Amino acid sequence: MILDIAVDLDYEMPEPTDLILQIEAAFLPDQQVWNPGISMNATEHFNRIEGEDGIGERILLRTTGDYSCSYRARVEINRTEQAIEPLEFVPIHQLPSDAVRYLMPSRYCPSDQMQSFVAAEFGDSMGGERIAAMRDWINTRYQYVPGSSGPQTTAIDTFIQRQGVCRDFAHVLIALARASAIPARFVSVYAPYVDPQDFHAVVEVYLGGSWHLIDATGMARANQIVRIGVGQDAAEVPFLSSFGPAFLQTQTVNVNVVG
């Protein structure tokens, strides 16, 4: 699948403000990025650093006044969709170093509070079969409701409210997976069939010796997803972090299938 990505951001910064921006498609073996371009108005500082686990890049900025940014890219996804159910659980003592941190509770995913529920609801399954059951459980019991959650909403909040947006669905699946001793990480992505179109959030789980993409909302399949960055939860991969007052003026994200 080939996708055209177009992002436009416009903020007002009333005083000198440091920003961390992560909106560019990552250069990875399973997604080829063609003709990427990012433009913005003048900034006092601009520097690139590596993203979490070496996936994608963050841009460190310092700016004052109106801040506008545009990003354009064409991405070819060379990833086959694989059934999750047959994938085997990897015992903790056999995990690679980059997977171990994704077993731990995090700010938005207090997985240690979900262990009793997971044992009672999914205790008769293992590995990929359990992840598929969790994905389907979330997808059938939760409502996708824009505006129903906020920046402080955790997986426990969403678990109780049974509604949220993509990041909330991802946080619940991550918490359930980690409570099952399956490494799971938050993935910031682009996908063409997200409604309404915006930055999207999915999950990667470590099974069968590698990472596998899962979208608990059901809006994106693994062979339709363009990864931007990864982290323990949404706190580690926001598209924009502001260390000072920042007021959103406009934001548009468009992801279109072109081949």
C-alpha positions in Angstrom: 0.0 0.0 0.0 1.2 3.5 -0.8 0.0 6.5 1.2 0.3 10.3 0.9 0.6 12.0 4.2 -0.1 15.7 4.7 0.0 17.4 8.2 -0.4 21.1 9.0 0.0 22.5 12.5 -0.5 26.1 13.6 0.1 27.3 17.2 0.4 30.6 19.1 3.3 30.8 21.5 3.0 34.0 23.5 6.5 33.7 25.0 9.8 31.8 24.2 8.9 28.1 24.3 10.8 24.9 23.9 9.0 22.2 21.8 9.6 18.5 21.0 8.0 17.5 17.7 7.6 14.0 16.4 5.4 13.8 13.3 7.6 12.3 10.6 7.2 8.8 9.3 10.0 6.6 10.6 12.5 5.1 8.2 12.1 1.4 8.7 12.6 -1.8 6.6 8.9 -2.4 6.3 8.0 1.2 5.3 9.8 3.2 2.7 9.5 7.0 2.9 9.7 8.9 -0.4 10.2 12.6 -0.8 9.7 13.6 2.9 9.6 17.3 3.6 9.0 19.3 6.7 8.8 23.1 6.7 8.1 25.6 9.5 8.5 29.3 10.2 11.7 30.6 11.7 12.8 29.1 15.0 15.6 30.1 17.4 16.8 26.5 17.6 16.4 23.3 15.6 18.0 19.9 16.4 17.2 16.3 15.6 17.6 13.4 18.1 16.8 9.7 17.9 13.3 8.5 19.0 12.7 5.8 21.5 14.2 2.4 20.6 15.8 4.1 17.6 12.4 4.4 15.8 11.8 7.8 14.2 13.3 11.1 15.2 12.3 13.9 17.5 12.9 17.5 16.6 13.9 19.9 19.4 12.8 23.5 18.8 12.7 26.9 20.5 10.3 29.4 19.2 8.3 32.6 20.0 5.0 33.9 18.5 3.1 32.1 15.9 4.4 28.6 15.0 3.4 26.9 11.8 4.6 23.5 10.6 3.8 21.4 7.5 4.9 17.8 6.8 4.5 15.9 3.5 5.6 12.4 2.6 4.7 9.4 0.5 5.2 6.1 2.2 5.1 2.6 0.7 4.2 -0.1 3.3 6.0 -3.4 2.7 4.5 -5.3 5.6 2.3 -8.4 5.3 -0.6 -8.9 7.7 0.0 -11.8 10.0 -2.6 -13.6 12.2 -1.8 -12.9 15.8 -3.4 -16.0 17.2 -0.7 -18.6 16.4 2.1 -16.5 17.8 3.8 -17.9 20.9 4.3 -16.4 24.3 8.0 -15.6 25.0 9.0 -16.4 28.6 10.3 -13.4 30.5 13.8 -14.9 30.9 14.1 -15.2 27.1 13.1 -11.6 26.3 15.6 -9.3 24.5 16.7 -6.2 26.4 14.6 -3.8 24.3 11.4 -5.7 25.3 11.8 -5.9 29.1 10.9 -2.3 29.8 7.5 -2.8 28.1 6.5 -5.3 30.8 6.4 -2.5 33.4 3.5 -0.4 34.6 3.7 3.2 33.2 1.9 6.5 33.7 -1.2 5.7 31.6 -1.0 1.9 31.8 -1.0 0.8 35.4 -0.9 -2.9 34.4 -0.3 -4.1 38.0 -3.9 -3.2 38.8 -5.3 -5.4 36.0 -3.8 -8.7 36.9 -6.8 -10.2 38.7 -9.1 -9.2 35.9 -6.9 -10.6 33.2 -6.5 -13.9 35.1 -10.3 -14.2 35.5 -11.3 -13.1 32.0 -8.5 -14.4 29.8 -6.9 -17.1 32.0 -7.7 -20.0 29.6 -5.6 -18.5 26.7 -1.9 -17.8 26.1 0.3 -15.7 23.8 -1.2 -14.5 20.6 -4.5 -16.2 21.3 -4.8 -14.1 24.5 -3.9 -10.9 22.7 -6.5 -11.5 20.0 -9.1 -12.2 22.7 -8.2 -8.9 24.5 -8.4 -7.0 21.2 -11.8 -8.4 20.4 -13.0 -7.8 24.0 -12.1 -4.1 23.8 -13.5 -3.7 20.3 -16.9 -5.1 21.2 -17.3 -3.5 24.6 -15.9 0.0 24.1 -17.3 2.9 22.2 -15.1 5.2 20.1 -16.3 8.7 21.2 -14.2 11.7 20.2 -13.8 14.2 23.1 -14.8 11.6 25.8 -11.3 11.6 27.4 -8.6 14.0 28.2 -4.8 14.2 28.7 -5.0 12.7 32.2 -7.2 9.7 31.3 -5.5 6.4 32.2 -6.3 2.8 31.1 -8.1 2.3 34.4 -10.4 5.3 33.7 -11.2 4.0 30.2 -11.7 0.5 31.6 -14.4 1.9 33.8 -16.0 4.3 31.4 -15.9 1.9 28.4 -15.4 4.7 25.9 -12.6 6.8 24.6 -10.4 7.5 21.5 -7.6 5.6 19.9 -5.0 6.4 22.6 -7.4 5.1 25.3 -8.1 1.9 23.4 -4.3 1.4 23.1 -3.7 2.1 26.7 -6.2 -0.5 27.8 -4.7 -3.2 25.5 -1.2 -2.4 26.7 -2.2 -2.6 30.3 -4.0 -6.0 29.7 -1.0 -7.4 27.8 1.5 -6.3 30.4 -0.7 -7.8 33.1 -0.3 -11.1 31.2 3.6 -10.7 31.1 3.5 -9.9 27.4 5.6 -6.8 26.4 3.4 -4.1 24.8 4.3 -0.6 23.7 2.4 2.4 22.4 2.8 3.3 18.8 2.1 6.7 17.2 1.1 6.2 13.6 -0.7 7.3 10.4 -3.4 5.2 8.9 -5.8 5.9 6.0 -9.2 4.8 7.3 -9.1 6.6 10.7 -12.4 8.5 11.2 -12.1 11.4 11.9 -8.6 11.6 10.3 -5.9 12.5 12.8 -2.8 11.1 14.4 -3.6 7.6 15.4 -2.4 5.2 18.2 -2.0 1.5 18.1 -0.1 -1.2 20.0 2.9 -3.4 19.3 3.2 -6.7 21.3 6.2 -8.9 21.5 5.3 -12.4 20.6 7.1 -15.2 18.7 10.4 -13.4 18.8 9.3 -10.0 17.2 7.0 -7.0 17.5 3.5 -7.1 16.0 1.1 -4.3 15.3 -2.5 -4.4 16.8 -5.2 -1.8 16.5 -7.8 -2.2 19.2 -10.2 0.3 17.5 -10.3 -1.9 14.4 -9.8 1.1 12.1 -6.3 0.1 10.9 -4.7 -3.2 9.8 -1.1 -4.0 10.2 -0.4 -3.6 6.4 -2.0 -0.1 6.4 0.0 1.5 9.3 2.9 4.0 9.1 4.9 4.1 12.3 6.0 7.5 13.7 7.4 6.5 17.1 7.0 4.2 20.0 7.1 4.4 23.8 5.7 3.0 27.1 2.5 5.0 26.6 1.2 8.3 25.1 3.5 10.3 27.4 6.5 9.2 25.5 5.3 9.8 22.0 3.2 12.9 21.7 3.3 14.5 18.3 4.0 17.9 20.0 5.2 18.5 23.6 5.3 22.2 24.7 7.4 23.3 27.7 5.5 26.6 28.0 2.1 28.1 27.0 1.0 26.9 23.5 -2.4 27.6 22.0 -3.7 25.5 19.1 -5.0 27.5 16.2 -5.5 24.8 13.5 -4.5 21.2 13.0 -5.1 19.0 10.0 -4.0 15.4 9.2 -4.8 13.8 5.9 -3.7 10.2 4.9 -4.8 9.1 1.4 -4.3 5.8 -0.4 -2.6 6.4 -3.8 -1.5 2.8 -4.6 
